[in-house]
Amino acid sequence: MKPDRWGILVSAFNLLWVVGVGFSGTASAQTWTLTGSMSVPRGSHTVTLLADGRVLAAGGQNATGILSSAEVYDPATGTWTPTSPMVFPETGAVALLLNDHRVLVVGGNTTPSGITNRAQIYDPTTNQWTETGAMNQPRQSFSGALLPNGKALAIAGYFGGYTNTSEVYDPLTGTWTSTGSLPGSTTDPTATLLANGMVLEAGGTPAASSAATYDPGTGVWTATGSLVVGQSAQSASLLQDGRVLIAGGIQNADCRDQLSTAELYDPTAGVWTLTGSMNTTRVAHGQVTLGNGEVLVMGGLAPTDCATPLNSAEIYDPVTGTWSFTASMNQARGSFGVAPNGGSPAVLLRDGRVLVAGGFSGGLYLSSAEIFSVTDTGFAKLTGGNTFTGNQTVNGTVAATAFSGDGSALVNLSAASIAAGTAGISITGNAATATNASFATTAGSAATAGSAANATALGGVAASNYARLDIANSFTGNQSVAGNVSVSGNSSTTGTVTIGGSGTPISEHLSILVNPSFPGIKAGACASASFTLTGAADGDTIALGVPNERMTGGGTLIYTAWVSAANTVTVQGCNVGGMPQKTPGSGNIRIDLWKH
């Protein structure tokens, strides 16, 4: 039996033993709400999101012993329904959803001292369990990942000692095959499937700082950059930008030196770097990447004893690298199941909510479950990396604290005066060519930086009504925003942007610099030259920026431009003064074109 580390009492067996894998043994209101309870209390169970959006909780343990029961949660009704019994009881196992929608549950313990290599399959279409091929080696406190080829990978673990072996399950044959060995022996490592199809293994007992990547094509493990802080019992999740975040854990098997630190792994560079630390230390906690790209951690076991559960939760912002507390759970809980990639499982439901169920609290196993949700309070928070395909409509105010970039595409934007010292919006880019825009020129906090000499500030947006629009958002298609809009960074659109009012929306802004060479122009005559501007079409709006050097030498010249053919614009200069002949000067003319 693996030595105990967490001091969690399993009263039915009058002994201490391990629970878990990876630990053996805004713009909105964020809330935790109790939902339907499981039929029995569970700890060290598996929790798996099914292909149809329901959630399977299987096995685990409570005061009566190791469990062979399982049940399915329906998010639509908030209720749990028992499945047929498992083939054999199992706790501390790893569960993986296979590509054929069945669930593989393998390893862990079938008795307090009986580490197993057995595996079983749950089929949601029949609601039945069947036994499948056993692993080549019994494993406890190991990790797992589903590979891109549909096979399942079991990594390291404990069986009479730490191991560096790994093996692969083939769902088509129901058999396990040994694959490459890790560079070092470990238990409780994290396992994360990277965007490139490789599997990242990191940390583990005894407080390892090593990490390695597995190539499913070659079956070979290769050492990668070491963690900054050696640790075990940490949690891990894949960020939307392809990096990996690990957080918390411990540095000693007897639960001393709990960690609040967090690190980021860059798969391209193969290196780990520290990021902002959590507000509290955590062990055996849950961690999940939310739909908006942020990371939610919750619960776990408190400092000093690894036995007192936490109810606090916090959110990591990958843009700022910082953590902030969010709403606390209704029930303090730790070791609330086994996550195949480390820590306790927190399931991201199809509707964006997060489910946690069971666990250990106050010396008792829990049957309760609760849901983390984000409730819209009237404005949205759009973080970097979101992609919107199709027409988007936002009813309300979308704003940030600054506009930096080209404001020429702003349409029908009315701005009130900004009193000195109040929260407003500064323009630090080129907004001089904005259409139908009223800009207040006030003292105080109104900025005049950049080329916005005649457009110093936008007002009329209450800070309490702000939503947040971060850099790197990609909007494909027509966008309609009813309210004030402020963008931090250059605004690039490939669809139609309508901002308030009833003005004609602008879908695209094009510009070129041209330097036509005109001969002397007689009084009442004109000279013209044509240039290619890809995308120009009949009916587009054109404006010219003519330098002073083209107007020198007496007399009066008038410059005009129009779309003379598809993808072609023509510039014309006419002598309308009293000079018998006017020779235009030289210098680049800027042509701006707006498509509606």
Beta strands, then each sheet from edge to edge (+ up, - down):
strand 1: 9-10
strand 2: 15-16
strand 3: 28-35
strand 4: 46-49
strand 5: 55-58
strand 6: 61-62
strand 7: 65-66
strand 8: 70-74
strand 9: 79-82
strand 10: 94-97
strand 11: 103-106
strand 12: 109-111
strand 13: 114-115
strand 14: 119-123
strand 15: 128-132
strand 16: 143-146
strand 17: 152-155
strand 18: 166-170
strand 19: 175-178
strand 20: 190-193
strand 21: 199-202
strand 22: 211-215
strand 23: 220-223
strand 24: 235-238
strand 25: 244-247
strand 26: 262-266
strand 27: 271-275
strand 28: 286-289
strand 29: 295-298
strand 30: 313-317
strand 31: 322-326
strand 32: 347-348
strand 33: 354-357
strand 34: 360-361
strand 35: 364-365
strand 36: 369-376
strand 37: 381-382
strand 38: 387-389
strand 39: 392-395
strand 40: 402-403
strand 41: 425-427
strand 42: 457-458
strand 43: 468-469
strand 44: 474-476
strand 45: 479-482
strand 46: 497-499
strand 47: 508-514
strand 48: 521-522
strand 49: 526-532
strand 50: 541-545
strand 51: 557-565
strand 52: 568-575
strand 53: 581-582
strand 54: 589-595
sheet 1: 1+ 2-
sheet 2: 3+ 36- 33+ 32-
sheet 3: 4+ 5- 8+ 9-
sheet 4: 6+ 7-
sheet 5: 10+ 11- 14+ 15-
sheet 6: 12+ 13-
sheet 7: 16+ 17- 18+ 19-
sheet 8: 20+ 21- 22+ 23-
sheet 9: 24+ 25- 26+ 27-
sheet 10: 28+ 29- 30+ 31-
sheet 11: 34+ 35-
sheet 12: 37+ 43+
sheet 13: 38+ 44+
sheet 14: 39+ 45+ 46+
sheet 15: 40+ 41+ 42-
sheet 16: 47+ 54- 50+
sheet 17: 48+ 53-
sheet 18: 49+ 52- 51+
end
